[in-house]
């Protein structure tokens, strides 16, 4: 992510006045991972104007996106063509579990967007996560999904919400059971916001996951539990660095992350302003 713009930003922050070792340390975090934006953040805007929305994303400075749900009736190839026209790379795709008819859809999605990482988005909560037996049923499905992905040259990952970090099964939190029993080459896309909502320190969780925490969802805001979350009514989120998250600690802990993915489910200000502030904040690391 190092370019002329970031050089100027570092200059403005006074970082270039530091010693060379200090400068190298300051820039090392950004150099080991890339920055993307989860297009779920602008889902309402995409419904109205796909190309216009992507143009605004590109103008902010984002060069990479993560895809999720496209509006009903929108052809995947149409979206892929729009991304290619604007030179927006796809870091990863959120998918349905590749069971039955969804297998071909997963393969078609990965091919259209030219990405190798496919991620089970994990919504809504599967009630099987309320028991150890049910969790192990899901683990078998995840491992089967991983095999399908690998057989087709793809990497399979899991994205969390709050229940994996709050539900206790067999005397352990669900995510701990997942760590132990899901195939070791399944990676985790840690949604740092939902980890905090569940009452945990995201930096500690990322450290615990180690090399398996390949991608992070970066989002900020109040990050507290309320009952409305169960019906998908989230509190408005803030630009990164303006909420309760300790972003510097999260970035520092992410030693093995390849991607930082900016996402906001709902914004407290104009969504493009929030994305711009978040971009400017993240490129300082």
KEDO-294204 format. One line per 4 residues: number of its first residue (from 0); their letters; for each residue x, y, z of N, C-alpha, C. Coordinates in Angstrom, 3 decimals. Layout:
% KEDO-294204
NUM) a) X/Y/Z/X/Y/Z/X/Y/Z ~ ...
END
This chain:
% KEDO-294204
0) xxxx) 0.809/-1.202/0.000/0.000/0.000/0.000/0.847/1.258/0.000 ~ 2.129/1.128/-0.142/2.986/2.301/-0.122/2.984/2.968/-1.493 ~ 2.609/4.200/-1.549/2.619/4.951/-2.782/2.929/6.405/-2.466 ~ 2.915/7.249/-3.513/3.299/8.648/-3.315/2.354/9.338/-2.342
4) xxxx) 1.060/9.033/-2.457/0.097/9.675/-1.568/0.396/9.382/-0.110 ~ 0.698/8.107/0.173/0.977/7.739/1.557/2.288/8.351/2.026 ~ 3.263/8.502/1.121/4.508/9.161/1.476/4.224/10.581/1.966 ~ 3.329/11.272/1.235/2.994/12.632/1.625/2.237/12.657/2.946
8) xxxx) 1.369/11.645/3.153/0.636/11.586/4.412/1.584/11.368/5.584 ~ 2.565/10.492/5.397/3.540/10.249/6.445/4.339/11.515/6.732 ~ 4.656/12.260/5.677/5.383/13.507/5.868/4.575/14.472/6.712 ~ 3.267/14.575/6.390/2.412/15.490/7.120/2.258/15.120/8.576
12) xxxx) 2.396/13.848/8.880/2.282/13.389/10.258/3.587/13.537/11.016 ~ 4.634/13.932/10.312/5.913/14.094/10.982/6.689/12.807/11.127 ~ 6.191/11.731/10.520/6.864/10.445/10.687/8.231/10.455/10.009 ~ 8.347/11.220/8.897/9.620/11.225/8.187/10.712/11.950/8.963
16) xxxx) 10.312/12.619/10.042/11.313/13.250/10.895/11.878/12.297/11.921 ~ 11.352/11.097/11.959/11.828/10.109/12.920/13.087/9.449/12.402 ~ 13.703/8.641/13.255/14.887/7.906/12.844/14.474/6.816/11.868 ~ 15.441/6.293/11.110/15.131/5.253/10.132/14.507/4.023/10.780
20) xxxx) 15.035/3.505/11.902/14.385/2.354/12.532/12.946/2.635/12.921 ~ 12.677/3.853/13.422/11.313/4.201/13.788/10.414/4.218/12.558 ~ 10.943/4.756/11.463/10.166/4.821/10.231/9.854/3.434/9.711 ~ 10.830/2.552/9.730/10.616/1.196/9.251/9.576/0.481/10.101
24) xxxx) 9.594/0.713/11.401/8.621/0.083/12.288/7.227/0.639/12.011 ~ 7.136/1.950/11.779/5.844/2.570/11.538/5.205/2.079/10.257 ~ 6.039/1.778/9.244/5.491/1.384/7.945/5.316/-0.115/7.811 ~ 5.829/-0.899/8.758/5.840/-2.351/8.589/4.445/-2.949/8.641
28) xxxx) 3.547/-2.367/9.443/2.212/-2.933/9.565/1.463/-2.857/8.249 ~ 1.529/-1.690/7.600/0.806/-1.518/6.343/1.406/-2.363/5.237 ~ 2.704/-2.606/5.285/3.363/-3.307/4.189/3.049/-4.788/4.177 ~ 2.603/-5.332/5.307/2.387/-6.772/5.330/0.944/-7.155/5.008
32) xxxx) 0.054/-6.200/4.883/-1.330/-6.519/4.561/-1.900/-5.457/3.627 ~ -2.886/-5.855/2.844/-3.525/-4.936/1.918/-4.859/-4.467/2.494 ~ -5.341/-3.363/1.944/-6.580/-2.762/2.405/-7.674/-2.966/1.368 ~ -8.846/-3.385/1.826/-9.998/-3.574/0.943/-11.228/-3.000/1.630
36) xxxx) -12.314/-2.939/0.888/-13.590/-2.507/1.463/-14.639/-3.561/1.142 ~ -15.432/-3.913/2.154/-16.531/-4.860/1.967/-17.700/-4.109/1.335 ~ -18.113/-4.560/0.149/-19.146/-3.847/-0.600/-20.524/-3.927/0.054 ~ -20.672/-4.760/1.062/-21.928/-4.752/1.834/-22.168/-3.372/2.438
40) xxxx) -21.084/-2.648/2.696/-21.173/-1.305/3.258/-21.994/-0.382/2.368 ~ -21.895/-0.568/1.058/-22.585/0.314/0.104/-23.666/-0.447/-0.667 ~ -24.268/-1.418/-0.033/-25.273/-2.249/-0.699/-26.463/-1.424/-1.205 ~ -26.912/-0.431/-0.410/-28.053/0.383/-0.825/-27.687/1.261/-2.015
44) xxxx) -26.460/1.766/-2.020/-26.001/2.599/-3.121/-25.843/1.778/-4.404 ~ -25.371/0.535/-4.264/-25.202/-0.345/-5.429/-26.548/-0.629/-6.094 ~ -27.594/-0.763/-5.288/-28.926/-1.008/-5.847/-29.347/0.109/-6.798 ~ -28.934/1.335/-6.469/-29.341/2.498/-7.263/-28.420/2.727/-8.456
48) xxxx) -27.118/2.486/-8.257/-26.146/2.838/-9.306/-24.857/2.063/-9.073 ~ -24.729/0.925/-9.716/-23.567/0.067/-9.522/-22.273/0.781/-9.897 ~ -22.196/1.240/-11.133/-20.945/1.825/-11.605/-20.605/3.105/-10.833 ~ -21.599/3.939/-10.594/-21.356/5.180/-9.867/-20.839/4.937/-8.470
52) xxxx) -21.381/3.912/-7.815/-20.929/3.565/-6.469/-19.479/3.112/-6.485 ~ -19.151/2.237/-7.422/-17.783/1.728/-7.505/-16.802/2.831/-7.875 ~ -17.233/3.766/-8.698/-16.375/4.897/-9.050/-16.027/5.721/-7.810 ~ -17.005/5.930/-6.938/-16.759/6.697/-5.713/-15.820/5.934/-4.778
56) xxxx) -15.974/4.621/-4.725/-15.067/3.795/-3.915/-13.633/3.948/-4.426 ~ -13.482/3.886/-5.740/-12.145/3.986/-6.345/-11.550/5.371/-6.119 ~ -12.377/6.411/-6.212/-11.869/7.770/-6.031/-11.373/8.007/-4.604 ~ -11.973/7.341/-3.639/-11.504/7.459/-2.258/-10.063/6.973/-2.144
60) xxxx) -9.735/5.944/-2.936/-8.389/5.385/-2.896/-8.354/3.875/-2.776 ~ -9.499/3.264/-2.507/-9.543/1.805/-2.392/-9.249/1.178/-3.757 ~ -8.372/0.179/-3.729/-8.032/-0.545/-4.952/-8.550/-1.979/-4.916 ~ -9.087/-2.371/-3.755/-9.535/-3.751/-3.564/-10.894/-3.761/-2.875
64) xxxx) -11.701/-4.747/-3.227/-13.011/-4.896/-2.611/-13.234/-6.355/-2.231 ~ -14.121/-6.535/-1.275/-14.622/-7.870/-0.942/-16.105/-7.866/-1.271 ~ -16.570/-8.884/-1.975/-17.973/-8.923/-2.384/-18.800/-9.711/-1.378 ~ -20.099/-9.398/-1.379/-21.032/-10.136/-0.523/-22.296/-10.405/-1.326
68) xxxx) -23.371/-9.722/-0.981/-24.651/-9.982/-1.638/-24.916/-8.910/-2.680 ~ -25.227/-9.328/-3.882/-25.582/-8.389/-4.945/-27.092/-8.238/-4.999 ~ -27.585/-7.107/-5.465/-29.037/-6.905/-5.541/-29.709/-7.995/-6.366 ~ -30.925/-8.310/-5.995/-31.675/-9.328/-6.720/-31.787/-8.941/-8.189
72) xxxx) -31.464/-9.890/-9.040/-31.566/-9.655/-10.466/-30.283/-9.151/-11.101 ~ -29.281/-8.777/-10.287/-28.025/-8.295/-10.852/-27.153/-9.487/-11.238 ~ -26.706/-9.500/-12.469/-25.860/-10.582/-12.974/-24.444/-10.430/-12.410 ~ -23.863/-11.541/-11.963/-22.517/-11.504/-11.402/-21.516/-10.979/-12.418
76) xxxx) -21.682/-11.357/-13.675/-20.738/-10.907/-14.689/-20.835/-9.400/-14.898 ~ -22.032/-8.845/-14.762/-22.194/-7.390/-14.861/-21.377/-6.699/-13.773 ~ -21.457/-7.237/-12.562/-20.689/-6.669/-11.457/-19.193/-6.839/-11.695 ~ -18.803/-8.015/-12.168/-17.383/-8.280/-12.425/-16.836/-7.345/-13.492
80) xxxx) -17.613/-7.095/-14.532/-17.167/-6.202/-15.603/-16.993/-4.773/-15.093 ~ -17.911/-4.335/-14.225/-17.819/-2.985/-13.672/-16.575/-2.844/-12.798 ~ -16.268/-3.857/-12.016/-15.078/-3.840/-11.172/-13.811/-3.812/-12.028 ~ -13.797/-4.622/-13.067/-12.619/-4.679/-13.931/-12.393/-3.347/-14.644
84) xxxx) -13.474/-2.725/-15.090/-13.365/-1.448/-15.798/-12.709/-0.386/-14.919 ~ -12.948/-0.473/-13.603/-12.404/0.515/-12.669/-11.118/0.035/-12.001 ~ -10.585/-1.092/-12.480/-9.345/-1.658/-11.941/-9.453/-1.950/-10.451 ~ -10.617/-2.397/-10.018/-10.819/-2.793/-8.630/-10.632/-4.304/-8.519
88) xxxx) -9.654/-4.705/-7.730/-9.358/-6.118/-7.509/-10.290/-6.689/-6.444 ~ -10.641/-7.961/-6.582/-11.485/-8.630/-5.588/-10.601/-9.480/-4.679 ~ -10.534/-9.095/-3.426/-9.700/-9.818/-2.461/-10.304/-11.157/-2.090 ~ -11.639/-11.199/-2.022/-12.335/-12.368/-1.508/-13.827/-12.196/-1.751
92) xxxx) -14.543/-13.311/-1.685/-15.991/-13.307/-1.923/-16.710/-13.973/-0.762 ~ -17.736/-13.324/-0.248/-18.624/-13.989/0.703/-19.609/-14.839/-0.084 ~ -19.786/-16.063/0.367/-20.591/-17.028/-0.382/-21.537/-17.766/0.555 ~ -22.491/-18.470/-0.044/-23.264/-19.473/0.685/-22.411/-20.745/0.757
96) xxxx) -22.693/-21.585/1.720/-21.960/-22.843/1.810/-22.166/-23.649/0.523 ~ -21.089/-24.182/-0.058/-21.171/-24.833/-1.374/-21.768/-26.239/-1.315 ~ -22.992/-26.292/-0.827/-23.701/-27.565/-0.725/-24.800/-27.597/-1.786 ~ -24.905/-28.708/-2.495/-25.939/-28.826/-3.520/-25.720/-27.821/-4.642
100) xxxx) -26.792/-27.080/-4.982/-26.726/-26.124/-6.088/-25.761/-24.978/-5.814 ~ -25.451/-24.742/-4.549/-24.579/-23.620/-4.202/-23.122/-23.876/-4.583 ~ -22.769/-25.128/-4.835/-21.389/-25.419/-5.222/-21.044/-24.710/-6.526 ~ -21.876/-24.871/-7.530/-21.579/-24.253/-8.821/-21.623/-22.740/-8.728
104) xxxx) -22.526/-22.228/-7.891/-22.600/-20.770/-7.728/-21.309/-20.233/-7.123 ~ -20.752/-20.971/-6.152/-19.480/-20.569/-5.557/-18.377/-20.548/-6.616 ~ -18.311/-21.581/-7.425/-17.275/-21.667/-8.454/-17.439/-20.562/-9.492 ~ -18.676/-20.304/-9.886/-18.931/-19.252/-10.867/-18.551/-17.883/-10.312
108) xxxx) -18.843/-17.668/-9.031/-18.530/-16.387/-8.395/-17.027/-16.168/-8.346 ~ -16.300/-17.178/-7.892/-14.848/-17.061/-7.799/-14.232/-16.820/-9.177 ~ -14.738/-17.502/-10.185/-14.205/-17.341/-11.540/-14.491/-15.950/-12.083 ~ -15.721/-15.475/-11.896/-16.101/-14.168/-12.426/-15.260/-13.050/-11.825
112) xxxx) -14.983/-13.158/-10.535/-14.257/-12.093/-9.845/-12.757/-12.342/-9.761 ~ -12.327/-13.492/-10.256/-10.897/-13.776/-10.280/-10.263/-13.831/-8.902 ~ -10.981/-14.374/-7.936/-10.425/-14.457/-6.580/-10.381/-15.913/-6.124 ~ -9.435/-16.202/-5.257/-9.260/-17.569/-4.766/-9.870/-17.781/-3.392
116) xxxx) -10.072/-16.717/-2.636/-10.587/-16.873/-1.277/-12.100/-16.721/-1.245 ~ -12.759/-17.775/-0.775/-14.215/-17.775/-0.640/-14.537/-17.958/0.840 ~ -15.491/-17.174/1.319/-15.743/-17.104/2.759/-17.224/-17.303/3.053 ~ -17.517/-18.240/3.931/-18.892/-18.426/4.414/-19.230/-17.241/5.309
120) xxxx) -20.239/-16.468/4.880/-20.567/-15.220/5.582/-21.151/-15.455/6.969 ~ -21.798/-16.593/7.177/-22.212/-16.978/8.521/-23.489/-16.378/9.054 ~ -24.290/-15.737/8.215/-25.537/-15.118/8.680/-26.733/-15.886/8.118 ~ -27.797/-16.063/8.866/-27.985/-15.690/10.281/-27.446/-16.775/11.208
124) xxxx) -27.646/-16.584/12.497/-27.148/-17.557/13.469/-27.814/-18.912/13.251 ~ -26.985/-19.933/13.179/-27.470/-21.306/13.094/-27.636/-21.822/14.513 ~ -28.843/-22.243/14.847/-29.139/-22.661/16.216/-28.360/-23.904/16.635 ~ -27.750/-24.577/15.671/-26.905/-25.716/16.034/-25.695/-25.275/16.852
128) xxxx) -25.384/-23.971/16.796/-24.293/-23.447/17.613/-24.643/-23.400/19.103 ~ -25.833/-23.829/19.464/-26.212/-23.801/20.879/-25.842/-25.084/21.614 ~ -25.379/-26.109/20.863/-24.961/-27.361/21.493/-23.647/-27.827/20.858 ~ -22.918/-28.652/21.595/-21.672/-29.202/21.063/-21.965/-30.131/19.888
132) xxxx) -23.014/-30.935/19.999/-23.372/-31.840/18.905/-23.694/-31.052/17.643 ~ -24.487/-30.010/17.803/-24.841/-29.190/16.654/-23.636/-28.488/16.054 ~ -22.756/-27.984/16.914/-21.543/-27.319/16.437/-20.694/-28.282/15.636 ~ -20.595/-29.519/16.095/-19.809/-30.513/15.362/-20.465/-30.895/14.040
136) xxxx) -21.792/-30.839/13.963/-22.464/-31.051/12.680/-22.050/-29.968/11.691 ~ -22.007/-28.728/12.175/-21.592/-27.618/11.325/-20.128/-27.744/10.932 ~ -19.303/-28.194/11.837/-17.886/-28.378/11.533/-17.707/-29.386/10.402 ~ -18.499/-30.443/10.407/-18.418/-31.417/9.309/-18.787/-30.757/7.976
140) xxxx) -19.780/-29.893/8.015/-20.180/-29.182/6.798/-19.065/-28.244/6.344 ~ -18.451/-27.555/7.301/-17.355/-26.642/6.962/-16.175/-27.403/6.364 ~ -15.874/-28.546/6.930/-14.752/-29.333/6.406/-15.064/-29.884/5.013 ~ -16.321/-30.283/4.799/-16.721/-30.719/3.457/-16.615/-29.550/2.463
144) xxxx) -17.024/-28.363/2.913/-16.938/-27.171/2.063/-15.487/-26.837/1.742 ~ -14.635/-27.012/2.721/-13.213/-26.765/2.517/-12.634/-27.704/1.463 ~ -13.051/-28.955/1.510/-12.555/-29.929/0.523/-13.012/-29.551/-0.884 ~ -14.279/-29.146/-1.001/-14.793/-28.732/-2.312/-13.986/-27.547/-2.828
148) xxxx) -13.736/-26.587/-1.947/-12.972/-25.405/-2.350/-11.562/-25.798/-2.792 ~ -10.883/-26.600/-1.991/-9.512/-27.008/-2.318/-9.451/-27.800/-3.613 ~ -10.426/-28.682/-3.827/-10.448/-29.482/-5.052/-10.578/-28.615/-6.295 ~ -11.030/-27.376/-6.092/-11.210/-26.458/-7.212/-10.254/-25.272/-7.150
152) xxxx) -9.140/-25.458/-6.422/-8.093/-24.444/-6.380/-8.416/-23.213/-5.561 ~ -9.367/-23.320/-4.627/-9.788/-22.182/-3.818/-9.422/-22.390/-2.354 ~ -9.428/-21.294/-1.610/-9.206/-21.320/-0.159/-10.517/-20.972/0.537 ~ -10.861/-21.741/1.566/-12.147/-21.575/2.257/-11.932/-20.957/3.633
156) xxxx) -12.771/-19.979/3.960/-12.662/-19.320/5.254/-14.006/-19.134/5.922 ~ -13.958/-18.807/7.214/-15.154/-18.583/8.026/-15.150/-17.158/8.560 ~ -16.295/-16.494/8.437/-16.496/-15.151/8.978/-17.430/-15.256/10.181 ~ -17.088/-14.590/11.255/-17.846/-14.700/12.498/-18.816/-13.547/12.719
160) xxxx) -19.763/-13.814/13.633/-20.578/-12.767/14.226/-20.341/-12.833/15.729 ~ -21.296/-12.473/16.538/-21.040/-12.453/17.981/-21.275/-13.794/18.651 ~ -22.150/-14.623/18.059/-22.516/-15.849/18.764/-21.368/-16.843/18.871 ~ -20.472/-16.875/17.909/-19.329/-17.785/18.014/-18.449/-17.437/19.216
164) xxxx) -18.564/-16.191/19.688/-17.725/-15.709/20.781/-18.505/-15.509/22.079 ~ -19.771/-15.930/22.062/-20.583/-15.824/23.285/-21.231/-17.149/23.673 ~ -21.555/-18.001/22.688/-22.183/-19.284/22.998/-21.164/-20.274/23.558 ~ -21.525/-20.911/24.649/-20.663/-21.924/25.272/-21.255/-23.306/25.003
168) xxxx) -20.444/-24.197/24.428/-20.867/-25.572/24.149/-19.770/-26.512/24.637 ~ -20.144/-27.522/25.365/-19.146/-28.462/25.873/-18.098/-27.793/26.750 ~ -18.487/-26.731/27.439/-17.563/-26.051/28.341/-16.597/-25.092/27.656 ~ -16.785/-24.885/26.359/-15.901/-23.983/25.608/-16.743/-23.034/24.761
172) xxxx) -16.156/-21.893/24.426/-16.800/-21.011/23.468/-16.776/-21.658/22.079 ~ -17.790/-21.392/21.301/-17.905/-22.008/19.980/-16.633/-21.802/19.154 ~ -16.084/-20.587/19.168/-14.910/-20.340/18.323/-13.724/-21.197/18.746 ~ -13.647/-21.541/20.038/-12.558/-22.399/20.501/-12.727/-23.815/19.954
176) xxxx) -13.972/-24.281/19.889/-14.233/-25.596/19.300/-13.907/-25.573/17.806 ~ -14.276/-24.484/17.145/-13.952/-24.352/15.721/-12.446/-24.400/15.504 ~ -11.707/-23.667/16.314/-10.243/-23.663/16.186/-9.662/-25.064/16.287 ~ -10.217/-25.852/17.185/-9.674/-27.184/17.455/-10.080/-28.214/16.403
180) xxxx) -11.303/-28.089/15.844/-11.850/-29.196/15.068/-12.078/-28.910/13.586 ~ -12.080/-27.642/13.195/-12.174/-27.346/11.766/-10.815/-27.622/11.133 ~ -10.818/-28.096/9.878/-9.570/-28.379/9.173/-8.586/-27.221/9.344 ~ -7.342/-27.561/9.558/-6.327/-26.553/9.886/-6.056/-25.575/8.751
184) xxxx) -6.417/-25.931/7.524/-6.188/-24.989/6.425/-7.413/-24.128/6.131 ~ -8.454/-24.234/6.954/-9.557/-23.279/6.898/-9.107/-22.023/7.633 ~ -9.191/-20.869/6.974/-8.747/-19.639/7.623/-9.933/-18.914/8.262 ~ -9.618/-17.978/9.137/-10.643/-17.195/9.804/-10.571/-15.746/9.329
188) xxxx) -11.725/-15.220/8.926/-11.851/-13.783/8.698/-12.489/-13.224/9.965 ~ -11.668/-12.619/10.795/-12.121/-12.174/12.112/-12.851/-10.845/11.978 ~ -14.143/-10.854/12.295/-14.870/-9.594/12.360/-14.617/-9.019/13.750 ~ -13.707/-8.060/13.799/-13.230/-7.540/15.080/-14.337/-6.851/15.869
192) xxxx) -15.300/-6.284/15.162/-16.397/-5.581/15.840/-17.271/-6.560/16.615 ~ -17.661/-7.655/15.972/-18.541/-8.609/16.648/-17.816/-9.329/17.778 ~ -16.512/-9.491/17.647/-15.741/-10.058/18.756/-15.859/-9.158/19.989 ~ -15.746/-7.853/19.781/-15.861/-6.913/20.895/-17.285/-6.857/21.438
196) xxxx) -18.279/-6.922/20.558/-19.676/-6.956/20.997/-19.906/-8.128/21.945 ~ -19.242/-9.249/21.669/-19.381/-10.440/22.523/-18.603/-10.324/23.822 ~ -17.850/-9.232/24.000/-17.168/-8.999/25.271/-15.711/-9.386/25.298 ~ -15.113/-9.614/24.130/-13.714/-10.023/24.067/-12.832/-8.917/23.496
200) xxxx) -11.551/-9.029/23.746/-10.558/-8.117/23.191/-10.134/-8.653/21.827 ~ -10.476/-7.968/20.733/-10.135/-8.486/19.404/-8.649/-8.769/19.229 ~ -7.789/-7.926/19.779/-6.344/-8.131/19.618/-5.913/-9.459/20.246 ~ -6.468/-9.787/21.397/-6.118/-11.059/22.055/-6.626/-12.244/21.247
204) xxxx) -7.831/-12.123/20.696/-8.391/-13.208/19.886/-7.551/-13.423/18.632 ~ -7.158/-12.334/17.983/-6.329/-12.438/16.781/-5.009/-13.130/17.099 ~ -4.415/-12.766/18.232/-3.171/-13.406/18.664/-3.385/-14.894/18.899 ~ -4.506/-15.240/19.518/-4.818/-16.642/19.794/-4.990/-17.434/18.493
208) xxxx) -5.619/-16.837/17.492/-5.835/-17.524/16.223/-4.546/-17.680/15.432 ~ -3.582/-16.813/15.669/-2.268/-16.949/15.041/-2.319/-16.901/13.531 ~ -1.681/-17.867/12.889/-1.555/-17.875/11.432/-2.882/-18.081/10.715 ~ -3.923/-18.461/11.448/-5.218/-18.715/10.804/-6.040/-17.441/10.638
212) xxxx) -5.636/-16.354/11.300/-6.344/-15.072/11.164/-5.801/-14.351/9.935 ~ -6.224/-14.803/8.767/-5.682/-14.307/7.505/-6.329/-13.007/7.046 ~ -7.565/-12.767/7.479/-8.280/-11.570/7.066/-9.012/-10.988/8.272 ~ -9.113/-9.659/8.315/-9.812/-8.990/9.403/-10.855/-8.050/8.843
216) xxxx) -12.038/-8.085/9.426/-13.021/-7.048/9.154/-12.782/-5.930/10.149 ~ -12.459/-4.761/9.614/-12.160/-3.600/10.430/-13.387/-2.692/10.477 ~ -13.953/-2.537/11.664/-15.119/-1.686/11.833/-15.111/-1.129/13.247 ~ -15.746/0.011/13.426/-15.669/0.715/14.699/-17.049/1.273/15.049
220) xxxx) -17.205/1.631/16.302/-18.483/2.145/16.776/-18.665/1.799/18.242 ~ -19.911/1.769/18.728/-20.123/1.469/20.149/-19.714/0.050/20.534 ~ -19.941/-0.899/19.653/-19.526/-2.296/19.859/-20.006/-2.873/21.183 ~ -21.276/-2.670/21.470/-21.882/-3.240/22.676/-23.118/-4.038/22.266
224) xxxx) -23.418/-5.036/23.060/-24.577/-5.874/22.763/-25.872/-5.147/23.074 ~ -26.850/-5.286/22.203/-28.223/-4.915/22.549/-29.152/-5.894/21.855 ~ -30.337/-6.064/22.402/-31.251/-7.098/21.960/-31.659/-6.938/20.499 ~ -31.619/-5.717/19.972/-32.017/-5.489/18.590/-31.085/-6.159/17.588
228) xxxx) -29.889/-6.495/18.031/-28.959/-7.175/17.134/-29.526/-8.504/16.638 ~ -30.345/-9.125/17.460/-30.890/-10.432/17.091/-31.825/-10.352/15.889 ~ -32.321/-9.151/15.600/-33.169/-8.973/14.418/-32.462/-8.067/13.405 ~ -31.130/-8.037/13.484/-30.284/-7.342/12.522/-30.488/-5.828/12.539
232) xxxx) -30.790/-5.270/13.704/-30.853/-3.820/13.852/-29.604/-3.380/14.606 ~ -28.598/-2.986/13.856/-27.308/-2.674/14.458/-27.227/-1.190/14.804 ~ -26.408/-0.881/15.797/-26.133/0.517/16.114/-25.340/1.130/14.962 ~ -25.559/2.426/14.677/-24.749/3.079/13.650/-23.265/2.990/13.994
236) xxxx) -22.471/2.704/12.983/-21.028/2.564/13.173/-20.315/3.839/12.742 ~ -19.119/4.020/13.269/-18.339/5.226/13.025/-17.186/4.932/12.070 ~ -16.560/5.962/11.531/-15.301/5.735/10.819/-14.285/5.099/11.761 ~ -13.346/4.370/11.195/-12.319/3.737/12.011/-11.542/4.790/12.799
240) xxxx) -11.314/4.464/14.065/-10.603/5.386/14.931/-11.498/6.349/15.673 ~ -12.810/6.324/15.390/-13.736/7.253/16.035/-14.669/6.560/17.022 ~ -14.502/5.250/17.192/-15.373/4.512/18.089/-14.616/3.948/19.275 ~ -15.048/2.804/19.762/-14.480/2.216/20.975/-13.377/1.198/20.703
244) xxxx) -13.155/0.851/19.432/-12.144/-0.156/19.109/-10.729/0.404/19.292 ~ -9.846/-0.456/19.790/-8.425/-0.114/19.876/-7.771/-0.582/18.579 ~ -7.912/0.220/17.534/-7.434/-0.169/16.208/-5.922/-0.404/16.186 ~ -5.108/0.477/16.802/-3.661/0.219/16.783/-3.296/-1.141/17.371
248) xxxx) -3.970/-1.540/18.450/-3.685/-2.842/19.053/-4.091/-3.978/18.129 ~ -5.208/-3.803/17.435/-5.671/-4.822/16.495/-4.676/-4.987/15.353 ~ -4.240/-3.866/14.792/-3.279/-3.925/13.677/-1.968/-4.563/14.137 ~ -1.529/-4.194/15.305/-0.277/-4.750/15.826/-0.379/-6.261/16.032
252) xxxx) -1.546/-6.723/16.469/-1.733/-8.158/16.722/-1.834/-8.965/15.429 ~ -2.178/-8.284/14.333/-2.465/-8.985/13.083/-1.183/-9.324/12.316 ~ -0.314/-10.071/12.940/0.988/-10.381/12.353/0.877/-11.243/11.099 ~ -0.178/-12.027/11.014/-0.287/-12.969/9.894/-1.413/-12.607/8.931
256) xxxx) -2.045/-11.457/9.134/-3.157/-11.065/8.269/-2.651/-10.614/6.900 ~ -3.355/-11.031/5.871/-3.056/-10.597/4.508/-3.899/-9.400/4.107 ~ -5.085/-9.289/4.734/-6.026/-8.248/4.336/-6.694/-7.612/5.547 ~ -6.805/-6.274/5.503/-7.684/-5.519/6.385/-8.867/-5.076/5.522
260) xxxx) -10.070/-5.502/5.890/-11.264/-5.213/5.090/-12.166/-4.256/5.867 ~ -12.283/-3.036/5.379/-13.124/-2.032/6.029/-14.592/-2.353/5.755 ~ -15.385/-2.359/6.816/-16.820/-2.639/6.646/-17.615/-1.847/7.667 ~ -18.782/-1.380/7.246/-19.753/-0.769/8.152/-21.131/-1.277/7.773
264) xxxx) -21.806/-1.902/8.720/-23.152/-2.411/8.459/-24.148/-1.266/8.329 ~ -23.912/-0.215/9.103/-24.773/0.961/9.139/-23.902/2.119/9.599 ~ -24.024/3.276/8.976/-23.123/4.367/9.318/-23.846/5.503/10.035 ~ -23.089/6.184/10.877/-23.638/7.322/11.626/-23.577/8.607/10.813
268) xxxx) -22.802/8.596/9.723/-22.671/9.743/8.823/-22.787/9.249/7.392 ~ -22.631/10.150/6.424/-22.643/9.743/5.023/-21.662/8.601/4.803 ~ -22.096/7.561/4.124/-21.301/6.342/4.007/-19.974/6.586/3.294 ~ -19.970/7.433/2.277/-18.722/7.695/1.566/-17.752/8.506/2.428
272) xxxx) -18.290/9.407/3.218/-17.456/10.167/4.154/-16.837/9.221/5.173 ~ -17.647/8.287/5.671/-17.142/7.310/6.641/-16.052/6.440/6.034 ~ -16.238/6.029/4.786/-15.231/5.202/4.118/-13.960/5.993/3.845 ~ -14.106/7.259/3.490/-12.932/8.100/3.249/-12.141/8.304/4.539
276) xxxx) -12.825/8.626/5.636/-12.135/8.808/6.902/-11.446/7.514/7.339 ~ -12.104/6.389/7.104/-11.527/5.098/7.480/-10.294/4.788/6.636 ~ -10.381/5.092/5.338/-9.229/4.881/4.461/-8.046/5.726/4.926 ~ -8.294/7.005/5.142/-7.221/7.903/5.574/-6.612/7.460/6.893
280) xxxx) -7.440/6.913/7.756/-6.953/6.437/9.059/-6.087/5.190/8.875 ~ -6.529/4.257/8.062/-5.821/2.989/7.935/-4.485/3.117/7.214 ~ -4.377/4.020/6.254/-3.123/4.095/5.507/-2.010/4.722/6.345 ~ -2.324/5.187/7.524/-1.277/5.730/8.397/-0.481/4.622/9.066
284) x) -1.026/3.417/9.115/-0.331/2.337/9.814/0.780/1.749/8.946
END
